[in-house]
Amino acid sequence: MQASIIIPSYGRTEALSRCLKSLREQSVKPYEVIIRKEKGELATIRNAGARAAKGDILVFIDDDTFCTRDWLSNIIQIFETRDACGGSGPAIILSKHRKNRDLFRYEKLRDFYDSFFMEGRESLPGHFSRAGTWSTAASEKDCSYDGEVEFLEACNMSFRRDVFEQFGGFDEAYRGIGDCSEPDLCFRIRVDGGKLWFSKTAILYHEPSKDGAFKKRASDSPNRMANYLLFSKRWIKPYWKHTLLKLLMRGYYVFKTFK
């Protein structure tokens, strides 16, 4: 099977160079690497990259990732051995980069998020809680899970091309930076009986910075909230903790807008 790698990129020249270097050093070479300038709606940009791709597997990563040497080999192995429609693996964020993500930067916030909202699922990558929160376990160095998941990591996700096309790719109703378009596609595939697999060996490192596309995150707060509300309306059943979560998220996005 041949893999096409699709990378939306904007304003991160150095990070993109490191990412491409890691791809050139892969033990199994990609069929092609498609770079799309990330200016506009991210779901639309990713779909355009997918339409241009010719591989059997569509692999989506971010420009601020660095892939381990056997990462792509292990991604391909998911599809060859697991009868999977989609695959993912750890997207490890090391301590020096965690300050650039609020959920990791503030340890007490992370502890509250896990203990109150995740309800015992915090150690399972690729899983949602009843409250509508998502696990961040794939970001940990000791992530050792192998098995089926409910969603794929947004910066380390791959789909069989025919499945991606069957479901129409990412729903472009998710605006701006496209939050929740990724799990939405995953949920649609799973509802139809498709399997999504997480491999502990398909490792890349996520090095989030505050450059380039990151700057759009704060100004995109209204779209980000709207995206989450659309996703939760479709997929999250009513639950009091979910109602509380939405209130907290509204406050957070207002804070980020005026920070």
C-alpha contacts under 8 A as a table, 3 or more apart, distances in Angstrom:
res1	aa1	res2	aa2	distance
1	M	55	G	7.78
1	M	56	D	6.01
1	M	57	I	7.26
1	M	76	I	7.00
1	M	80	E	7.83
2	Q	30	P	6.72
2	Q	31	Y	5.64
2	Q	55	G	5.12
2	Q	56	D	5.40
2	Q	57	I	6.27
2	Q	76	I	7.92
3	A	30	P	5.30
3	A	31	Y	5.43
3	A	32	E	7.19
3	A	55	G	4.87
3	A	56	D	5.94
3	A	57	I	4.60
3	A	58	L	6.03
3	A	59	V	6.72
3	A	76	I	7.48
4	S	30	P	6.07
4	S	31	Y	5.55
4	S	32	E	5.04
4	S	33	V	5.97
4	S	34	I	7.35
4	S	53	A	6.00
4	S	54	K	6.67
4	S	55	G	4.86
4	S	56	D	7.49
4	S	57	I	6.13
4	S	58	L	5.20
4	S	59	V	5.97
5	I	30	P	6.87
5	I	31	Y	7.97
5	I	32	E	6.30
5	I	33	V	4.75
5	I	34	I	6.04
5	I	58	L	6.23
5	I	59	V	4.68
5	I	60	F	5.94
5	I	61	I	7.30
6	I	33	V	6.03
6	I	34	I	4.78
6	I	35	I	5.99
6	I	36	R	7.48
6	I	46	R	7.34
6	I	49	G	6.07
6	I	50	A	7.19
6	I	53	A	7.99
6	I	58	L	7.24
6	I	59	V	5.99
6	I	60	F	4.96
6	I	61	I	6.52
7	I	33	V	7.58
7	I	34	I	6.16
7	I	35	I	4.82
7	I	36	R	6.13
7	I	46	R	8.00
7	I	60	F	6.15
7	I	61	I	5.53
7	I	62	D	5.60
7	I	63	D	6.09
8	P	35	I	5.82
8	P	36	R	4.68
8	P	37	K	5.71
8	P	38	E	5.12
8	P	42	L	7.80
8	P	45	I	7.08
8	P	46	R	6.91
8	P	61	I	7.81
8	P	62	D	6.34
8	P	63	D	6.68
9	S	12	R	6.92
9	S	16	L	7.39
9	S	35	I	6.71
9	S	36	R	6.06
9	S	37	K	5.06
9	S	38	E	4.98
9	S	62	D	7.19
9	S	63	D	5.56
9	S	213	A	7.46
10	Y	13	T	7.93
10	Y	37	K	5.62
10	Y	38	E	5.01
10	Y	39	K	6.95
10	Y	212	G	5.38
10	Y	213	A	5.52
11	G	211	D	6.73
11	G	212	G	3.92
11	G	213	A	6.54
12	R	15	A	5.37
12	R	16	L	5.95
12	R	63	D	7.21
12	R	64	D	7.55
12	R	211	D	6.34
12	R	212	G	5.22
12	R	213	A	7.76
13	T	16	L	5.21
13	T	17	S	6.19
14	E	17	S	5.10
14	E	18	R	6.45
15	A	18	R	5.21
15	A	19	C	6.23
15	A	63	D	6.22
15	A	64	D	5.13
15	A	65	T	7.49
16	L	19	C	4.94
16	L	20	L	6.11
16	L	63	D	4.86
16	L	64	D	6.27
16	L	65	T	7.99
17	S	20	L	5.20
17	S	21	K	6.12
18	R	21	K	5.07
18	R	22	S	6.35
18	R	65	T	7.94
18	R	66	F	6.53
19	C	22	S	5.26
19	C	23	L	6.48
19	C	63	D	6.21
19	C	64	D	6.67
19	C	65	T	5.67
19	C	66	F	4.86
19	C	67	C	6.94
20	L	23	L	4.97
20	L	24	R	6.26
21	K	24	R	5.14
21	K	25	E	6.46
22	S	25	E	5.18
22	S	26	Q	6.57
22	S	66	F	5.92
22	S	67	C	5.45
22	S	68	T	6.94
22	S	69	R	7.09
23	L	26	Q	5.32
23	L	29	K	7.54
23	L	30	P	7.78
23	L	67	C	6.75
23	L	69	R	7.96
24	R	29	K	7.22
25	E	69	R	6.23
26	Q	29	K	5.76
26	Q	68	T	7.50
26	Q	69	R	4.66
26	Q	70	D	6.07
26	Q	71	W	7.32
26	Q	72	L	6.88
26	Q	73	S	7.89
27	S	69	R	5.82
27	S	70	D	5.59
27	S	72	L	7.75
27	S	73	S	6.79
28	V	70	D	7.28
28	V	72	L	6.46
28	V	73	S	5.51
29	K	72	L	7.76
30	P	33	V	6.92
30	P	72	L	7.59
31	Y	55	G	6.47
32	E	53	A	7.77
32	E	55	G	7.70
34	I	49	G	6.63
34	I	53	A	7.36
35	I	49	G	7.65
36	R	45	I	6.75
36	R	46	R	7.78
36	R	49	G	6.59
37	K	45	I	7.83
38	E	41	E	7.83
38	E	42	L	6.67
38	E	45	I	6.76
38	E	213	A	7.22
39	K	42	L	7.69
40	G	44	T	7.78
40	G	45	I	7.29
40	G	176	G	6.82
41	E	44	T	5.37
41	E	45	I	6.28
41	E	172	E	7.82
41	E	175	R	5.82
41	E	176	G	4.75
41	E	177	I	6.11
41	E	178	G	6.79
42	L	45	I	4.94
42	L	46	R	6.11
42	L	175	R	7.41
42	L	176	G	6.22
42	L	177	I	5.04
42	L	178	G	5.30
43	A	46	R	5.27
43	A	47	N	6.19
43	A	170	F	5.59
43	A	171	D	6.74
43	A	172	E	5.44
43	A	174	Y	6.90
43	A	175	R	7.31
43	A	177	I	7.48
43	A	178	G	5.48
43	A	181	S	6.84
44	T	47	N	5.12
44	T	48	A	6.16
44	T	170	F	7.58
44	T	172	E	5.96
45	I	48	A	5.14
45	I	49	G	6.30
46	R	49	G	5.03
46	R	50	A	6.24
46	R	60	F	7.93
46	R	170	F	7.64
47	N	50	A	4.99
47	N	51	R	6.26
47	N	169	G	6.19
47	N	170	F	6.51
48	A	51	R	5.13
48	A	52	A	6.43
49	G	52	A	5.21
49	G	53	A	6.31
50	A	53	A	5.08
50	A	58	L	6.77
53	A	58	L	7.46
55	G	58	L	6.55
55	G	161	R	7.34
56	D	160	R	6.21
56	D	161	R	5.37
56	D	162	D	7.73
57	I	76	I	7.82
57	I	158	S	6.69
57	I	159	F	5.74
57	I	160	R	4.71
57	I	161	R	5.23
58	L	158	S	5.41
58	L	159	F	5.30
58	L	160	R	6.28
58	L	161	R	5.75
59	V	156	N	7.49
59	V	157	M	5.90
59	V	158	S	4.13
59	V	159	F	6.57
60	F	154	A	7.65
60	F	155	C	6.51
60	F	156	N	6.17
60	F	157	M	5.37
60	F	158	S	5.95
61	I	65	T	7.10
61	I	154	A	7.30
61	I	155	C	4.40
61	I	156	N	5.11
61	I	157	M	6.73
62	D	65	T	5.75
62	D	155	C	5.09
62	D	156	N	7.72
64	D	206	H	6.16
64	D	207	E	5.40
64	D	208	P	6.00
64	D	209	S	7.52
65	T	155	C	7.52
65	T	204	L	6.62
65	T	205	Y	5.46
65	T	206	H	4.49
65	T	207	E	5.79
65	T	208	P	7.92
66	F	204	L	5.65
66	F	205	Y	5.07
66	F	206	H	6.55
66	F	207	E	7.63
67	C	71	W	6.07
67	C	203	I	6.67
67	C	204	L	4.22
67	C	205	Y	6.20
68	T	71	W	5.24
68	T	203	I	6.03
68	T	204	L	5.54
68	T	205	Y	7.69
69	R	72	L	7.69
70	D	73	S	5.16
70	D	74	N	6.16
70	D	201	T	7.97
70	D	202	A	7.25
71	W	74	N	5.29
71	W	75	I	6.27
71	W	201	T	6.98
71	W	202	A	4.56
71	W	203	I	5.50
71	W	204	L	6.73
72	L	75	I	4.88
72	L	76	I	6.18
72	L	202	A	6.95
73	S	76	I	5.30
73	S	77	Q	6.22
73	S	202	A	7.89
74	N	77	Q	4.89
74	N	78	I	6.47
74	N	199	S	7.51
74	N	201	T	6.28
74	N	202	A	5.12
75	I	78	I	5.38
75	I	79	F	7.23
75	I	87	G	6.55
75	I	88	S	7.01
75	I	89	G	7.96
75	I	158	S	7.67
75	I	199	S	7.70
75	I	202	A	5.73
76	I	79	F	5.47
76	I	80	E	6.41
77	Q	80	E	4.91
77	Q	81	T	5.89
77	Q	82	R	7.85
78	I	81	T	5.56
78	I	82	R	5.38
78	I	83	D	7.59
78	I	84	A	6.69
78	I	87	G	6.37
78	I	197	W	6.99
78	I	199	S	7.24
79	F	82	R	5.70
79	F	83	D	5.82
79	F	84	A	5.38
79	F	85	C	7.26
79	F	86	G	7.58
79	F	87	G	7.44
79	F	160	R	7.72
80	E	83	D	6.75
82	R	197	W	7.51
83	D	195	K	7.39
84	A	87	G	6.96
84	A	194	G	7.02
84	A	195	K	4.96
84	A	196	L	5.64
84	A	197	W	6.30
85	C	159	F	5.80
85	C	160	R	5.49
85	C	163	V	6.48
85	C	189	I	7.77
85	C	194	G	5.79
85	C	195	K	5.52
85	C	196	L	5.83
86	G	152	L	7.63
86	G	157	M	7.29
86	G	158	S	5.42
86	G	159	F	4.23
86	G	160	R	6.26
86	G	195	K	6.81
86	G	196	L	4.68
86	G	197	W	6.31
87	G	152	L	6.73
87	G	157	M	5.96
87	G	158	S	5.16
87	G	159	F	6.46
87	G	196	L	5.66
87	G	197	W	4.84
87	G	198	F	5.79
87	G	199	S	7.49
88	S	152	L	5.47
88	S	153	E	6.22
88	S	156	N	5.62
88	S	157	M	4.93
88	S	158	S	6.42
88	S	196	L	7.98
88	S	197	W	6.41
88	S	198	F	4.84
88	S	199	S	6.32
88	S	202	A	6.84
89	G	138	A	7.08
89	G	152	L	7.94
89	G	153	E	7.25
89	G	156	N	6.52
89	G	157	M	7.81
89	G	198	F	5.14
89	G	199	S	4.97
89	G	200	K	5.58
89	G	201	T	6.81
89	G	202	A	4.70
89	G	203	I	5.63
89	G	204	L	7.66
90	P	138	A	4.58
90	P	139	S	6.20
90	P	140	E	7.62
90	P	143	C	6.67
90	P	153	E	7.87
90	P	156	N	7.65
90	P	199	S	7.69
90	P	200	K	6.23
90	P	201	T	7.72
90	P	202	A	6.51
90	P	203	I	4.93
90	P	204	L	6.30
90	P	205	Y	7.80
91	A	138	A	5.64
91	A	139	S	5.11
91	A	140	E	7.85
91	A	153	E	7.20
91	A	155	C	7.14
91	A	156	N	6.54
91	A	203	I	6.31
91	A	204	L	5.17
91	A	205	Y	5.26
91	A	206	H	5.53
92	I	138	A	6.45
92	I	139	S	4.06
92	I	140	E	5.47
92	I	141	K	5.90
92	I	203	I	7.53
92	I	204	L	6.44
92	I	205	Y	4.69
92	I	206	H	5.59
93	I	97	H	6.34
93	I	98	R	6.39
93	I	139	S	5.25
93	I	140	E	6.71
93	I	141	K	7.68
93	I	205	Y	6.07
93	I	206	H	5.15
93	I	207	E	6.20
93	I	208	P	7.87
94	L	97	H	5.69
94	L	98	R	6.45
94	L	140	E	7.93
94	L	141	K	7.55
94	L	205	Y	7.76
94	L	206	H	7.87
94	L	207	E	7.54
95	S	98	R	5.16
95	S	99	K	7.60
96	K	99	K	6.88
97	H	100	N	5.88
97	H	101	R	7.88
97	H	207	E	5.81
97	H	208	P	6.15
97	H	209	S	7.19
98	R	101	R	5.59
98	R	102	D	7.89
98	R	104	F	5.40
98	R	105	R	5.56
98	R	208	P	7.80
99	K	102	D	6.85
99	K	104	F	6.68
99	K	105	R	4.48
100	N	104	F	7.99
100	N	105	R	6.86
100	N	208	P	6.37
100	N	209	S	6.15
100	N	210	K	6.69
101	R	104	F	5.55
101	R	105	R	5.83
101	R	208	P	7.61
102	D	105	R	4.81
102	D	106	Y	6.01
103	L	106	Y	5.98
103	L	107	E	7.44
103	L	109	L	6.40
103	L	110	R	5.47
104	F	107	E	6.17
104	F	110	R	6.26
106	Y	109	L	5.37
106	Y	110	R	6.46
107	E	110	R	5.04
107	E	111	D	6.14
108	K	111	D	4.96
108	K	112	F	6.14
109	L	112	F	5.17
109	L	113	Y	6.07
110	R	113	Y	4.98
110	R	114	D	6.16
111	D	114	D	5.28
111	D	115	S	6.02
112	F	115	S	5.27
112	F	116	F	5.59
112	F	117	F	7.53
113	Y	116	F	5.67
113	Y	117	F	5.38
113	Y	118	M	6.71
114	D	117	F	5.72
114	D	118	M	4.87
114	D	119	E	7.06
114	D	120	G	7.78
114	D	122	E	5.72
115	S	118	M	6.10
115	S	119	E	6.11
115	S	120	G	7.27
115	S	122	E	7.99
116	F	119	E	6.16
117	F	129	S	6.95
117	F	131	A	5.90
117	F	133	T	6.50
117	F	241	K	7.06
118	M	121	R	5.35
118	M	122	E	5.47
118	M	128	F	7.57
118	M	129	S	5.20
118	M	130	R	7.73
118	M	131	A	7.27
118	M	133	T	6.43
118	M	134	W	7.42
118	M	135	S	7.17
119	E	122	E	7.31
119	E	129	S	6.81
120	G	123	S	7.50
121	R	124	L	5.49
121	R	127	H	7.13
121	R	128	F	7.68
121	R	129	S	6.71
121	R	135	S	7.03
122	E	125	P	7.51
122	E	135	S	5.28
122	E	136	T	7.04
122	E	137	A	6.37
123	S	135	S	7.23
123	S	137	A	5.40
124	L	127	H	6.09
124	L	135	S	6.51
124	L	137	A	6.05
124	L	138	A	7.96
124	L	145	Y	7.10
125	P	135	S	5.56
125	P	136	T	6.34
125	P	137	A	4.75
125	P	138	A	5.00
125	P	143	C	7.96
125	P	145	Y	7.21
125	P	149	V	7.20
125	P	198	F	7.95
126	G	134	W	7.26
126	G	135	S	6.15
126	G	136	T	7.84
126	G	137	A	7.88
126	G	138	A	7.41
126	G	149	V	4.97
126	G	150	E	5.50
126	G	151	F	4.88
126	G	152	L	5.82
126	G	153	E	6.87
126	G	198	F	7.68
127	H	134	W	5.91
127	H	135	S	5.58
127	H	149	V	6.03
127	H	150	E	5.23
127	H	151	F	6.46
128	F	131	A	7.94
128	F	132	G	6.05
128	F	133	T	5.51
128	F	134	W	4.39
128	F	135	S	6.18
128	F	150	E	7.15
129	S	132	G	5.36
129	S	133	T	5.37
129	S	134	W	6.37
129	S	135	S	7.83
130	R	133	T	7.46
130	R	236	I	7.22
130	R	237	K	7.48
130	R	239	Y	7.18
130	R	242	H	7.41
131	A	236	I	7.71
131	A	239	Y	6.45
131	A	240	W	7.65
131	A	241	K	5.13
131	A	242	H	4.22
131	A	243	T	7.98
131	A	245	L	7.20
132	G	232	S	6.97
132	G	236	I	6.03
132	G	242	H	5.82
132	G	245	L	7.80
135	S	138	A	7.68
136	T	139	S	5.80
136	T	140	E	7.75
137	A	140	E	5.58
137	A	143	C	6.51
138	A	143	C	5.91
138	A	153	E	7.65
139	S	143	C	7.44
140	E	143	C	5.42
143	C	200	K	6.83
144	S	200	K	5.27
145	Y	198	F	7.21
145	Y	199	S	7.01
145	Y	200	K	5.67
146	D	197	W	7.63
146	D	198	F	5.57
146	D	199	S	5.02
146	D	200	K	5.62
147	G	197	W	5.62
147	G	198	F	5.43
147	G	199	S	6.88
148	E	195	K	6.82
148	E	196	L	5.55
148	E	197	W	4.50
148	E	198	F	6.03
149	V	152	L	7.23
149	V	196	L	5.65
149	V	197	W	5.84
149	V	198	F	6.33
150	E	183	P	7.73
150	E	186	C	6.82
150	E	187	F	6.81
150	E	190	R	7.48
150	E	196	L	6.87
151	F	182	E	7.54
151	F	183	P	5.13
151	F	186	C	5.33
151	F	187	F	7.01
151	F	196	L	7.20
152	L	156	N	7.16
152	L	157	M	5.43
152	L	158	S	7.94
152	L	182	E	7.34
152	L	183	P	6.88
152	L	186	C	7.07
152	L	196	L	7.47
152	L	198	F	7.64
153	E	156	N	5.12
153	E	157	M	5.57
154	A	157	M	5.85
154	A	182	E	6.28
155	C	206	H	7.67
156	N	204	L	7.46
159	F	163	V	6.90
159	F	164	F	6.12
160	R	163	V	5.36
160	R	164	F	6.22
161	R	164	F	5.11
161	R	165	E	6.23
162	D	165	E	5.20
162	D	166	Q	6.00
163	V	166	Q	4.91
163	V	167	F	6.36
163	V	189	I	7.92
164	F	167	F	5.52
164	F	168	G	6.28
164	F	169	G	5.13
165	E	168	G	4.96
165	E	169	G	5.86
166	Q	169	G	7.74
167	F	185	L	7.57
167	F	188	R	7.53
167	F	189	I	7.34
168	G	171	D	7.35
169	G	185	L	6.97
170	F	181	S	5.75
170	F	182	E	6.76
170	F	184	D	7.83
170	F	185	L	6.01
171	D	174	Y	6.18
171	D	181	S	6.05
171	D	184	D	7.75
171	D	185	L	7.30
172	E	175	R	6.56
172	E	178	G	7.97
172	E	181	S	7.69
174	Y	178	G	5.15
174	Y	179	D	6.86
174	Y	180	C	7.13
174	Y	181	S	5.77
174	Y	223	N	7.89
174	Y	227	N	5.41
174	Y	230	L	7.93
175	R	178	G	5.21
175	R	179	D	7.76
175	R	223	N	5.92
175	R	224	R	7.68
175	R	227	N	6.82
176	G	179	D	7.86
176	G	220	D	6.42
176	G	223	N	5.95
176	G	224	R	7.35
177	I	216	K	7.66
177	I	217	R	7.17
177	I	220	D	7.30
177	I	223	N	7.95
177	I	224	R	7.44
178	G	181	S	5.56
178	G	182	E	7.90
178	G	224	R	7.45
178	G	227	N	7.26
179	D	182	E	7.25
179	D	224	R	5.97
179	D	227	N	6.05
179	D	228	Y	7.04
180	C	183	P	5.48
180	C	184	D	5.99
180	C	227	N	6.23
180	C	228	Y	6.20
180	C	231	F	6.29
181	S	184	D	5.07
181	S	185	L	6.32
181	S	227	N	7.85
181	S	231	F	7.91
182	E	185	L	5.43
182	E	186	C	6.42
183	P	186	C	4.79
183	P	187	F	5.98
184	D	187	F	5.16
184	D	188	R	6.30
184	D	231	F	6.55
185	L	188	R	5.15
185	L	189	I	6.31
186	C	189	I	5.19
186	C	190	R	6.23
186	C	196	L	7.69
187	F	190	R	5.06
187	F	191	V	6.05
187	F	235	W	7.87
188	R	191	V	5.28
188	R	192	D	6.53
189	I	192	D	5.33
189	I	193	G	6.68
189	I	194	G	5.23
189	I	195	K	7.67
190	R	193	G	4.97
190	R	194	G	4.63
190	R	195	K	6.20
190	R	196	L	7.45
191	V	194	G	7.19
199	S	202	A	5.55
200	K	203	I	6.76
209	S	214	F	6.92
210	K	214	F	5.24
210	K	215	K	6.29
211	D	214	F	5.64
211	D	215	K	6.28
212	G	215	K	6.04
212	G	216	K	7.94
213	A	216	K	5.51
213	A	217	R	7.42
214	F	217	R	5.52
215	K	218	A	6.46
215	K	219	S	7.50
216	K	219	S	5.43
216	K	220	D	5.84
217	R	220	D	5.07
217	R	221	S	6.54
218	A	221	S	5.53
218	A	253	Y	7.80
218	A	256	K	5.57
218	A	257	T	5.52
219	S	222	P	7.86
219	S	257	T	5.95
220	D	223	N	5.48
220	D	224	R	6.19
221	S	224	R	4.94
221	S	225	M	6.19
221	S	253	Y	5.37
221	S	254	V	7.36
221	S	256	K	7.20
221	S	257	T	6.29
222	P	225	M	5.33
222	P	226	A	6.18
222	P	253	Y	7.39
223	N	226	A	4.97
223	N	227	N	5.92
224	R	227	N	5.07
224	R	228	Y	6.34
225	M	228	Y	5.20
225	M	229	L	6.25
225	M	249	M	7.36
225	M	250	R	6.84
225	M	253	Y	7.20
226	A	229	L	5.10
226	A	230	L	6.18
227	N	230	L	5.14
227	N	231	F	6.22
228	Y	231	F	5.05
228	Y	232	S	6.01
229	L	232	S	5.17
229	L	233	K	5.97
229	L	246	K	7.97
230	L	233	K	5.23
230	L	234	R	6.40
231	F	234	R	5.26
231	F	235	W	6.09
231	F	236	I	7.63
232	S	235	W	5.12
232	S	236	I	4.69
232	S	237	K	7.77
233	K	236	I	6.22
233	K	237	K	7.88
238	P	242	H	6.97
238	P	243	T	7.67
239	Y	242	H	5.28
239	Y	243	T	6.56
240	W	243	T	5.08
240	W	244	L	6.37
241	K	244	L	4.98
241	K	245	L	6.04
242	H	245	L	4.89
242	H	246	K	6.28
243	T	246	K	5.33
243	T	247	L	6.56
244	L	247	L	5.18
244	L	248	L	6.32
245	L	248	L	5.09
245	L	249	M	6.07
246	K	249	M	5.01
246	K	250	R	6.18
247	L	250	R	5.22
247	L	251	G	6.46
248	L	251	G	5.18
248	L	252	Y	6.17
249	M	252	Y	4.93
249	M	253	Y	6.12
250	R	253	Y	5.32
250	R	254	V	6.23
251	G	254	V	5.19
251	G	255	F	6.19
252	Y	255	F	5.04
252	Y	256	K	6.22
253	Y	256	K	4.96
253	Y	257	T	6.10
254	V	257	T	5.14
254	V	258	F	6.53
255	F	258	F	5.52
255	F	259	K	5.80
256	K	259	K	5.07
